[in-house]
Amino acid sequence: MHALPSVVAFVAALALAPALRRTLEEAGQVRENYRGRPLPFPFGVLVVAAAVVALIPLAPLDDVTGGDVLAPELGTIAVYALGVAFLGLADDALSGPSRGWRGHGAAVLGGRVSTGALKAVGSLGLALLVLRGHDDYLLAVLVLVLATNVFNLLDLRPGRAAKAFVLLGAGLTLGAWDVDPLWALGLFAAPVLVAGFYDVRERAMLGDTGSNLIGALAGLWLVLTLSTAGLAVAAVILLGVTAYGELRSINALVERTPVLRHLDSIGRPHA
């Protein structure tokens, strides 16, 4: 029964994806990708849509079985994931030219609303809410907020955020030899695979709606899996990636590193 939410959400995502893609195109919700191809956007909405549709059969079944279907942590996961997805959607819909911490800071100092800054502050508020009572409260909050942002920095090429999420999840699951966090996140994590396929094949773009949501799930996975020492190491790594992404080019790093360049190109159309 623990895997059922993942299966139902995955099937829901498969069923909804073609219609959502067509709806976005017909509504004129398209944006050019790095190669100048206009693609349906923001396709990250699929993850939220599939998760909430999957709850229609899952929630009553969980009630009937006495709580044997949905993970106890799902309430915490859903609050943070849905909140971050909304902030990402607002950024996709309303963002101006400001990019990066310096750009968002300049917008705020200039008396304008920066959706990027709102996203960062909102993610912090949500993390402080959902992690109350955690043994490593502030450290866990730091990891969660940093991970949410890092996956947004990664999402500059098709499929990169989804691939990083899969690799991280596999590493955490195998390293801890614990599938409970996977099942707890499955309602949202399973649709990421479908959205990621459309993204890597350049059939749609995730947008900040998708990349920040994937980052939120990655951060939750880290928090649900790691010990205090592990969270400390994760925080240092995430801080390093964040600083590098703001000051240098992650794309350039990927392109000049053969292993990363190969992983980054897997599944992507070349024509």
TALINHU-V43599 format. One record per residue. SS is DSSP state (A for helix, B for strand, O for the rest). PHI is phi in degrees with one decimal (NA if undefined). Layout:
BEGIN
{{SS:PHI} {SS:PHI}}
END
This chain:
BEGIN
{{O:NA} {O:-63.4} {O:-84.5} {A:-59.6} {A:-58.3} {A:-63.3} {A:-65.4} {A:-64.8} {A:-66.9} {A:-64.2} {A:-63.0} {A:-61.2} {A:-64.9} {A:-59.9} {A:-71.8} {A:-83.8} {A:-57.9} {A:-61.0} {A:-67.4} {A:-65.3} {A:-59.9} {A:-65.5} {A:-63.8} {A:-62.7} {A:-63.5} {A:-67.1} {O:-85.3} {O:76.4} {O:-86.8} {B:-131.8} {B:-147.6} {B:-73.8} {O:-87.5} {O:-66.2} {O:-99.1} {O:82.1} {O:-87.5} {B:-73.7} {B:-130.1} {B:-57.0} {O:-156.9} {O:-94.2} {O:-76.5} {O:-61.3} {A:-57.6} {A:-56.9} {A:-62.9} {A:-65.6} {A:-59.8} {A:-64.6} {A:-64.6} {A:-73.2} {A:-66.5} {A:-63.3} {A:-68.1} {A:-60.5} {A:-83.0} {A:-72.5} {A:-64.2} {A:-62.2} {A:-65.0} {A:-63.4} {A:-66.8} {A:-65.4} {O:-87.7} {O:75.6} {O:88.9} {O:-92.7} {O:-105.3} {O:-94.2} {O:-68.7} {O:-59.3} {O:-80.3} {A:-62.3} {A:-59.8} {A:-62.7} {A:-61.4} {A:-65.4} {A:-60.3} {A:-71.2} {A:-63.3} {A:-67.9} {A:-63.9} {A:-66.1} {A:-61.6} {A:-63.6} {A:-63.5} {A:-66.5} {A:-64.4} {A:-62.1} {A:-66.6} {A:-62.5} {A:-81.7} {A:-121.1} {O:-65.9} {O:-99.5} {O:-76.8} {O:-69.7} {O:-136.8} {A:78.5} {A:-60.3} {A:-66.6} {A:-65.3} {A:-67.0} {A:-63.1} {A:-63.8} {A:-64.4} {A:-64.5} {A:-65.6} {O:-84.9} {O:82.0} {O:-110.3} {O:-84.3} {O:-101.0} {A:-66.0} {A:-66.8} {A:-66.3} {A:-61.3} {A:-63.6} {A:-66.6} {A:-66.7} {A:-64.3} {A:-63.0} {A:-63.4} {A:-60.7} {A:-65.6} {A:-63.9} {A:-62.7} {A:-73.0} {A:-75.5} {O:-98.5} {O:-54.9} {O:90.0} {O:-67.0} {O:-59.8} {O:-114.2} {A:-50.3} {A:-67.6} {A:-65.8} {A:-64.5} {A:-60.4} {A:-60.1} {A:-61.9} {A:-63.7} {A:-68.2} {A:-65.1} {A:-62.6} {A:-57.9} {A:-76.8} {A:-60.4} {A:-69.7} {A:-68.4} {A:-66.8} {A:-73.2} {O:-79.9} {O:-113.1} {O:-140.0} {O:-57.7} {O:80.6} {A:-65.4} {A:-65.7} {A:-65.7} {A:-62.9} {A:-61.5} {A:-64.9} {A:-63.6} {A:-64.1} {A:-63.0} {A:-61.2} {A:-63.9} {A:-63.3} {A:-66.9} {A:-66.3} {A:-72.0} {A:-65.5} {A:-90.0} {O:51.1} {O:-144.8} {O:-96.3} {A:-59.3} {A:-61.7} {A:-61.6} {A:-67.3} {A:-63.6} {A:-90.1} {A:-56.9} {A:-57.9} {A:-101.3} {A:-68.1} {A:-61.6} {A:-63.9} {A:-59.6} {A:-62.7} {A:-71.2} {A:-61.7} {A:-64.8} {A:-63.3} {A:-62.3} {A:-69.0} {A:-67.5} {O:-84.5} {O:57.7} {O:-102.1} {B:-166.9} {O:-119.2} {O:-66.4} {A:71.7} {A:-64.1} {A:-54.2} {A:-81.4} {A:-67.0} {A:-69.8} {A:-65.6} {A:-62.6} {A:-62.7} {A:-62.7} {A:-66.3} {A:-63.2} {A:-63.1} {A:-63.1} {A:-61.7} {A:-61.8} {A:-65.8} {A:-73.9} {A:-106.5} {O:-87.2} {O:-78.6} {A:-57.9} {A:-62.5} {A:-64.0} {A:-63.9} {A:-63.8} {A:-63.3} {A:-61.0} {A:-62.0} {A:-63.8} {A:-63.6} {A:-64.7} {A:-62.7} {A:-64.4} {A:-65.2} {A:-62.1} {A:-62.4} {A:-64.3} {A:-64.7} {A:-80.8} {A:-101.2} {O:-125.9} {O:-116.2} {A:-65.8} {A:-59.1} {A:-64.2} {A:-62.0} {A:-62.9} {A:-65.3} {O:-94.7} {O:-112.1} {A:-53.6} {A:-64.2} {A:-65.1} {A:-63.4} {A:-66.5} {A:-60.1} {A:-66.6} {A:-88.2} {O:-61.3} {O:85.0} {O:-86.7} {O:-66.3} {O:-104.3} {O:-93.7}}
END
